[in-house]
Amino acid sequence: MGMLMIGEFAKVVGLNPATIRYYEEMGLIPRPRRSESGYRLYSEEDAPRLRFIQQAKMLSLSLDEIKEMVLWAVDGRC
């Protein structure tokens, strides 16, 4: 997949770019790399976390609950 700007990446993961930016602001996903001109750049490594968030939302988990689960996973607690 290579590096994609947010619009292209949003199409790959099936989300709106504003949603991805919101998840970044909430701390659900890490801040992405930036191009020299400041554009957000995403790789295939970023997609699984967004897919996990989408699946957790389908289970009616709140974003706060999802954030806690994501932090546990990042810390190696689950």
Buried (B, 14 or more C-beta within 10 A) or exposed (E): EEBBBBEBBBEBBEBEBEBBBBBBEEEBBEEBEEEEEEBBBBEEEBBEBBEBBBEBEEEEBEBEEBBEBBEEEEEEEE
